[in-house]
Amino acid sequence: MTADARPRPAPALLRDRVFRHYWSAHVVSLVGDQISLIAVPLLAVLTIGAGAAEMGYLTAAALAPNLFLSLLAGAWVDRRTDKRRVMIVADLGRAALLTVVPVLAFAGVLNLWHLCLLSLAIGTLTVFYEVADGSLFASVVQRPDYIAASSLTNGARAMSFVAGPSVGGVLVQVLTAPFALLADVLSYLGSALLLSRIAAPENAGPTPEGGGLSTGSGLAFIARSVVLRQLLLGVTVINLFNYVFHAMLILYVTTVLGISPGLLGTLLGIASIGGLVGAAVTGPLTRRFGIGPVVVLGYVAFPLPLVLVPLADGSRPMVTGMLLAAEFLSALGVMILDIAVGSLQTAATPVARLSLVKGAQRTVNYGVRPIGALLGGALGELVGVRTTLWIGAVGAVAGVLFVAFSPVPRMRELPDA
């Protein structure tokens, strides 16, 4: 397909065998991830008895590799031709590590520090998987199809938000949290199998100008691009405060609001239909208003609805309704944000630098997440869990300021790299 070819609709992309395997791998892996996302914190709170500070430690452990390894991983992956193999090895490694949790639980020796160490190791493999994924995406998707393909992959994530928490909540109640994690083990194995069936051209080696790829060149490239720089700064602010918020979320809704694991999983699953709606409307919104205005919309639509969580009060139906509305609207907003920003970032980056730049972006964007989680745990101890939720929800909205006063709102089409 030439650079000026017309973009294909989503059904046509799914008829492409290579993209279909790529997309299906995302579906099965992400559903398992969502089961773990609810099972691990519930395991920490209900089985081990973790408090606010301990929940901050656990969240930070899973995210710390993004801060320390993303630059190195991006530079290393960009020098390799077999990025797909990197992703397969990461899937198999994560599956093996997760099987340790039910083994330790069955032996009666599982504690919080076991969970932290395993989360750290799994997070390390996830960094390598994610930085390789950006280059594989560009290998299996033609440039005019970026928004449609991003809508499908993020739609898969939205589907995982619907199915994962509901299934995870039920599995935690039926099997207990440690054994619910076996569903994520199966998902990683399924993802590895589907990725092994992809045969796609991949990009590696030095840049077209002949220069080598160093760990700092990704950050330097982002710093020189006003679009990439402002997008990253805005998302970084959102993620810092969003993880202040989410480090306390499950603790708050289970211990303060009295929501059971099964009901919590059901609420999160139903609310995540908003993500499917967001994935469906982002393409039409972009065609109607342009990529820039839709990006700005995402920066507000994702964090703002979360203020409904600390506002939740009154009867049980009122509380559950406010939680449902907060998660539904936030899920819709995060899909708009991720699809629009992800497409813009990919289009503005040379293909030969995608893993390197993605690693640099993860260092900053994901690197602040463990900081946010630790800050959330500390604030939860100092000022209370509910006040911490207010700080996280309101602070995240400030991320839009970095994008609103940049060239992004005036953009109508995806830029050249």
C-alpha positions as CSV (number, residue, x, y, z in Angstrom):
1,M,0.0,0.0,0.0
2,T,1.3,3.4,-0.9
3,A,1.6,6.2,1.6
4,D,-1.4,8.1,0.1
5,A,-3.6,5.0,-0.1
6,R,-7.1,5.2,1.4
7,P,-7.4,3.8,4.9
8,R,-9.2,0.5,5.2
9,P,-12.2,-0.1,7.5
10,A,-11.8,-2.2,10.5
11,P,-13.5,-5.3,9.0
12,A,-11.0,-5.3,6.1
13,L,-8.1,-5.2,8.6
14,L,-9.5,-8.2,10.5
15,R,-9.6,-10.2,7.2
16,D,-5.9,-9.7,7.0
17,R,-4.4,-12.9,8.5
18,V,-1.3,-11.3,10.0
19,F,-3.1,-8.5,11.6
20,R,-5.9,-10.9,12.9
21,H,-3.3,-13.0,14.7
22,Y,-1.7,-9.9,16.1
23,W,-5.0,-8.5,17.3
24,S,-6.2,-11.9,18.7
25,A,-3.0,-12.2,20.7
26,H,-3.8,-8.8,22.3
27,V,-7.4,-10.0,23.1
28,V,-6.5,-13.1,25.0
29,S,-3.5,-11.5,26.8
30,L,-5.4,-8.5,27.9
31,V,-8.3,-10.4,29.3
32,G,-5.9,-12.3,31.5
33,D,-4.1,-9.1,32.5
34,Q,-7.4,-7.7,33.7
35,I,-8.1,-10.8,35.8
36,S,-4.7,-10.3,37.5
37,L,-5.3,-6.6,37.9
38,I,-8.2,-7.2,40.2
39,A,-7.0,-10.6,41.7
40,V,-3.6,-9.4,42.9
41,P,-4.8,-6.3,44.9
42,L,-7.7,-8.4,46.3
43,L,-5.2,-11.1,47.3
44,A,-3.1,-8.5,49.0
45,V,-6.0,-6.8,50.8
46,L,-8.3,-9.8,51.7
47,T,-5.7,-12.6,52.2
48,I,-2.5,-10.9,53.3
49,G,-4.2,-7.9,55.0
50,A,-2.2,-5.2,53.2
51,G,-2.9,-1.6,54.3
52,A,-2.5,1.7,52.4
53,A,1.3,1.8,52.5
54,E,1.6,-1.9,51.5
55,M,-0.7,-1.4,48.5
56,G,1.5,1.5,47.4
57,Y,4.6,-0.8,47.6
58,L,2.8,-3.6,45.6
59,T,1.7,-1.2,42.8
60,A,5.1,0.4,42.7
61,A,6.9,-2.9,42.4
62,A,5.0,-3.9,39.3
63,L,5.7,-0.5,37.7
64,A,9.3,0.2,38.7
65,P,10.9,-1.5,35.7
66,N,9.3,1.1,33.5
67,L,11.4,3.7,35.2
68,F,14.7,1.8,35.2
69,L,14.6,-0.4,32.2
70,S,12.6,1.2,29.4
71,L,15.4,3.2,27.8
72,L,17.8,0.2,27.8
73,A,15.0,-2.2,26.6
74,G,14.1,0.2,23.8
75,A,17.7,0.6,22.5
76,W,18.2,-3.2,22.8
77,V,15.0,-4.1,21.0
78,D,15.6,-1.6,18.2
79,R,18.8,-3.4,17.3
80,R,17.1,-6.8,16.9
81,T,15.3,-8.1,13.9
82,D,13.2,-10.6,15.9
83,K,11.0,-8.3,17.9
84,R,8.2,-10.8,17.7
85,R,10.4,-13.4,19.4
86,V,11.1,-10.9,22.2
87,M,7.3,-10.7,22.8
88,I,6.9,-14.5,22.8
89,V,9.6,-15.0,25.3
90,A,8.1,-12.3,27.5
91,D,4.7,-14.0,27.4
92,L,6.2,-17.4,28.3
93,G,8.2,-15.9,31.1
94,R,5.3,-14.1,32.6
95,A,3.2,-17.3,32.5
96,A,5.9,-19.2,34.4
97,L,6.2,-16.5,37.0
98,L,2.5,-16.3,37.7
99,T,2.3,-20.0,38.4
100,V,4.5,-19.4,41.5
101,V,1.7,-17.5,43.3
102,P,-0.8,-20.4,43.7
103,V,2.1,-22.7,44.5
104,L,3.3,-20.4,47.4
105,A,-0.3,-19.9,48.5
106,F,-1.0,-23.7,48.5
107,A,2.2,-24.1,50.6
108,G,0.9,-21.5,53.0
109,V,4.0,-19.3,52.8
110,L,2.8,-16.5,50.4
111,N,3.4,-13.0,51.8
112,L,3.4,-9.4,50.5
113,W,7.1,-9.4,49.6
114,H,6.6,-12.5,47.5
115,L,4.0,-10.6,45.6
116,C,6.2,-7.5,45.3
117,L,9.1,-9.6,43.9
118,L,7.0,-11.5,41.4
119,S,5.3,-8.2,40.3
120,L,8.7,-6.7,39.8
121,A,9.9,-9.6,37.6
122,I,6.6,-9.7,35.6
123,G,6.8,-5.9,35.1
124,T,10.3,-6.3,33.7
125,L,9.2,-8.8,31.1
126,T,6.2,-6.5,30.3
127,V,8.6,-3.6,29.5
128,F,10.4,-5.7,26.8
129,Y,7.0,-6.9,25.5
130,E,5.6,-3.4,25.2
131,V,8.6,-1.7,23.6
132,A,8.8,-4.5,21.0
133,D,5.1,-4.2,20.3
134,G,5.3,-0.7,18.9
135,S,7.6,-1.8,16.1
136,L,5.6,-5.0,15.4
137,F,2.5,-2.8,15.1
138,A,4.2,-0.7,12.4
139,S,5.3,-3.8,10.6
140,V,1.8,-5.4,10.4
141,V,-0.2,-2.1,9.8
142,Q,0.1,0.3,6.9
143,R,0.3,4.0,7.8
144,P,-3.1,5.0,6.5
145,D,-4.6,2.3,8.7
146,Y,-3.1,3.5,12.0
147,I,-6.3,5.0,13.5
148,A,-8.5,2.0,12.5
149,A,-5.9,-0.5,13.7
150,S,-5.4,1.4,17.0
151,S,-9.2,1.5,17.4
152,L,-9.3,-2.3,17.0
153,T,-6.3,-3.0,19.4
154,N,-7.7,-0.5,22.0
155,G,-11.1,-2.0,21.4
156,A,-9.6,-5.3,22.4
157,R,-8.4,-3.7,25.5
158,A,-11.9,-2.3,26.1
159,M,-13.3,-5.8,25.7
160,S,-10.8,-7.0,28.3
161,F,-12.0,-4.4,30.7
162,V,-15.5,-5.7,30.2
163,A,-14.7,-9.4,30.6
164,G,-11.6,-9.4,32.8
165,P,-12.8,-7.8,36.1
166,S,-16.2,-9.6,36.0
167,V,-14.5,-13.0,35.5
168,G,-11.7,-12.1,37.9
169,G,-14.2,-11.1,40.7
170,V,-16.1,-14.3,40.3
171,L,-12.9,-16.4,40.1
172,V,-11.6,-14.8,43.3
173,Q,-14.8,-15.6,45.1
174,V,-15.0,-19.2,43.8
175,L,-11.4,-20.2,43.6
176,T,-9.7,-17.6,45.9
177,A,-7.4,-14.9,44.5
178,P,-4.2,-17.0,44.1
179,F,-5.8,-19.6,41.9
180,A,-7.7,-17.1,39.9
181,L,-4.3,-16.0,38.5
182,L,-4.1,-19.3,36.6
183,A,-6.5,-17.7,34.0
184,D,-3.8,-15.1,33.2
185,V,-1.2,-17.9,32.8
186,L,-3.4,-19.5,30.1
187,S,-3.8,-16.1,28.4
188,Y,-0.1,-15.5,28.2
189,L,0.4,-19.0,26.7
190,G,-2.4,-18.2,24.2
191,S,-0.8,-14.9,23.2
192,A,2.6,-16.6,22.6
193,L,1.0,-19.2,20.4
194,L,-0.8,-16.6,18.3
195,L,2.3,-14.4,18.0
196,S,4.3,-17.4,16.8
197,R,2.0,-17.7,13.8
198,I,2.8,-14.1,12.6
199,A,5.3,-13.7,9.8
200,A,5.8,-10.0,9.3
201,P,8.7,-7.8,8.1
202,E,10.4,-6.2,11.0
203,N,12.8,-3.2,11.3
204,A,16.0,-3.1,13.2
205,G,19.5,-1.7,13.2
206,P,20.9,1.9,12.9
207,T,18.9,4.9,11.8
208,P,18.6,5.7,8.1
209,E,21.2,8.5,8.6
210,G,23.7,5.8,9.7
211,G,23.9,6.8,13.4
212,G,23.8,4.3,16.1
213,L,20.9,4.0,18.6
214,S,21.9,5.0,22.1
215,T,19.7,4.9,25.3
216,G,19.5,8.7,25.3
217,S,18.7,9.3,21.7
218,G,15.0,8.4,22.2
219,L,14.6,11.1,24.8
220,A,16.6,13.6,22.6
221,F,14.3,12.9,19.7
222,I,11.2,13.5,21.8
223,A,12.7,16.7,23.2
224,R,13.3,18.1,19.7
225,S,9.7,17.3,18.6
226,V,7.2,19.8,20.1
227,V,4.3,17.4,19.4
228,L,5.9,14.3,21.0
229,R,7.2,16.4,23.9
230,Q,4.0,18.0,24.9
231,L,2.0,14.8,24.4
232,L,4.3,13.0,26.7
233,L,4.4,15.7,29.4
234,G,0.6,15.8,29.4
235,V,0.2,12.0,29.7
236,T,2.9,11.9,32.4
237,V,0.9,14.3,34.6
238,I,-2.2,12.2,34.1
239,N,-0.4,9.0,35.0
240,L,1.3,10.4,38.0
241,F,-2.0,11.5,39.6
242,N,-4.0,8.6,38.2
243,Y,-1.7,6.1,40.1
244,V,-2.1,8.2,43.2
245,F,-5.8,7.6,42.7
246,H,-5.7,3.9,41.8
247,A,-3.2,2.9,44.5
248,M,-6.1,3.6,47.0
249,L,-9.1,2.7,44.8
250,I,-9.6,-1.0,45.7
251,L,-8.8,-0.4,49.4
252,Y,-11.4,2.4,49.5
253,V,-14.2,0.7,47.7
254,T,-13.8,-2.6,49.7
255,T,-13.1,-1.3,53.2
256,V,-14.8,2.1,53.2
257,L,-17.7,1.7,50.8
258,G,-18.1,-2.0,51.6
259,I,-18.2,-3.3,48.0
260,S,-17.6,-7.1,47.8
261,P,-15.1,-8.5,45.3
262,G,-17.9,-10.0,43.1
263,L,-19.8,-6.8,43.0
264,L,-16.7,-4.8,42.3
265,G,-15.7,-7.0,39.4
266,T,-19.2,-6.8,38.0
267,L,-19.3,-3.0,38.3
268,L,-15.9,-2.6,36.6
269,G,-16.9,-5.1,33.9
270,I,-20.2,-3.3,33.1
271,A,-18.6,0.1,33.3
272,S,-15.9,-0.9,30.9
273,I,-18.4,-1.1,28.1
274,G,-17.6,2.6,28.0
275,G,-14.2,1.6,26.5
276,L,-16.0,-0.2,23.7
277,V,-18.0,2.9,23.0
278,G,-14.8,5.0,23.1
279,A,-13.1,2.7,20.6
280,A,-16.0,2.9,18.3
281,V,-16.4,6.7,18.3
282,T,-12.8,7.8,18.1
283,G,-12.5,7.1,14.4
284,P,-15.6,9.0,13.4
285,L,-14.7,11.9,15.8
286,T,-11.3,12.1,14.3
287,R,-12.7,12.3,10.7
288,R,-15.2,14.9,11.8
289,F,-13.1,17.2,14.0
290,G,-9.5,16.2,13.2
291,I,-6.9,14.4,15.3
292,G,-5.8,17.4,17.4
293,P,-9.2,18.3,19.0
294,V,-9.9,14.6,19.7
295,V,-6.5,14.3,21.5
296,V,-7.4,17.3,23.7
297,L,-10.8,15.8,24.4
298,G,-9.2,12.6,25.6
299,Y,-7.0,14.4,28.1
300,V,-10.1,15.7,29.8
301,A,-12.6,12.9,29.3
302,F,-10.3,10.2,30.9
303,P,-9.5,11.7,34.3
304,L,-12.4,14.1,35.1
305,P,-15.2,11.5,35.7
306,L,-13.1,9.9,38.5
307,V,-14.1,12.7,40.9
308,L,-17.4,10.8,41.2
309,V,-15.6,8.1,43.3
310,P,-14.7,10.2,46.3
311,L,-18.1,11.9,45.9
312,A,-19.9,8.6,46.2
313,D,-22.2,8.7,49.2
314,G,-25.7,7.8,50.4
315,S,-27.6,4.6,49.8
316,R,-26.1,1.5,48.3
317,P,-27.8,2.0,44.9
318,M,-26.6,5.6,44.9
319,V,-23.0,4.6,45.7
320,T,-22.9,1.8,43.1
321,G,-24.5,4.1,40.5
322,M,-21.8,6.8,41.0
323,L,-19.0,4.2,40.9
324,L,-20.5,2.8,37.7
325,A,-20.8,6.2,36.1
326,A,-17.2,7.1,37.0
327,E,-15.7,4.0,35.6
328,F,-17.9,4.0,32.4
329,L,-17.1,7.6,31.5
330,S,-13.4,7.2,32.4
331,A,-13.2,4.1,30.3
332,L,-14.7,5.9,27.3
333,G,-12.3,8.8,27.8
334,V,-9.2,6.6,28.1
335,M,-10.0,4.9,24.8
336,I,-10.3,8.2,23.0
337,L,-7.0,9.3,24.6
338,D,-5.0,6.2,23.9
339,I,-6.2,5.7,20.3
340,A,-5.7,9.4,19.3
341,V,-2.4,9.9,21.2
342,G,-1.0,6.5,20.2
343,S,-1.7,7.1,16.5
344,L,-0.2,10.6,16.6
345,Q,2.9,9.4,18.4
346,T,3.4,6.5,16.0
347,A,2.9,8.7,12.9
348,A,5.4,11.3,14.2
349,T,8.1,8.8,14.8
350,P,10.4,7.2,12.1
351,V,9.8,3.4,12.0
352,A,13.5,2.6,12.6
353,R,13.2,4.5,16.0
354,L,9.9,3.2,17.2
355,S,11.1,0.8,19.9
356,L,13.7,3.3,21.1
357,V,11.2,6.2,21.3
358,K,8.6,4.0,22.8
359,G,11.2,3.0,25.5
360,A,11.9,6.6,26.2
361,Q,8.2,7.4,26.4
362,R,7.7,4.5,28.9
363,T,10.6,5.7,31.0
364,V,8.9,9.0,31.6
365,N,5.2,8.1,31.3
366,Y,5.3,4.8,33.0
367,G,8.2,5.7,35.2
368,V,6.1,8.2,37.2
369,R,3.5,5.5,37.9
370,P,5.4,3.8,40.7
371,I,6.1,7.3,42.1
372,G,2.4,8.0,41.9
373,A,1.6,4.7,43.6
374,L,4.1,5.3,46.5
375,L,2.9,8.9,46.8
376,G,-0.7,7.6,46.9
377,G,0.2,5.1,49.7
378,A,2.0,7.9,51.7
379,L,-0.9,10.3,51.2
380,G,-3.4,7.6,52.2
381,E,-1.6,7.3,55.5
382,L,-1.1,11.0,56.1
383,V,-4.4,12.6,54.9
384,G,-6.7,9.7,54.5
385,V,-7.8,7.5,51.6
386,R,-10.7,9.6,50.5
387,T,-8.7,12.9,50.4
388,T,-6.0,11.1,48.4
389,L,-8.6,10.0,45.8
390,W,-9.6,13.7,45.5
391,I,-5.9,14.7,44.9
392,G,-5.5,12.0,42.3
393,A,-8.6,12.7,40.4
394,V,-8.3,16.5,40.3
395,G,-4.5,16.6,39.7
396,A,-4.8,14.3,36.6
397,V,-7.0,16.8,34.8
398,A,-4.1,19.3,34.8
399,G,-2.3,17.2,32.1
400,V,-4.5,18.8,29.4
401,L,-2.6,22.2,29.9
402,F,0.5,20.8,28.3
403,V,-1.4,19.9,25.1
404,A,-3.9,22.8,25.0
405,F,-1.0,25.4,24.6
406,S,0.8,23.4,21.8
407,P,0.3,22.9,18.1
408,V,-1.7,19.8,18.7
409,P,-5.2,21.4,18.9
410,R,-4.8,22.8,15.4
411,M,-3.8,19.5,13.8
412,R,-6.4,17.9,11.5
413,E,-4.3,15.1,9.9
414,L,-1.6,12.7,11.2
415,P,1.8,14.3,10.6
416,D,4.8,13.0,8.8
417,A,7.5,11.4,10.9
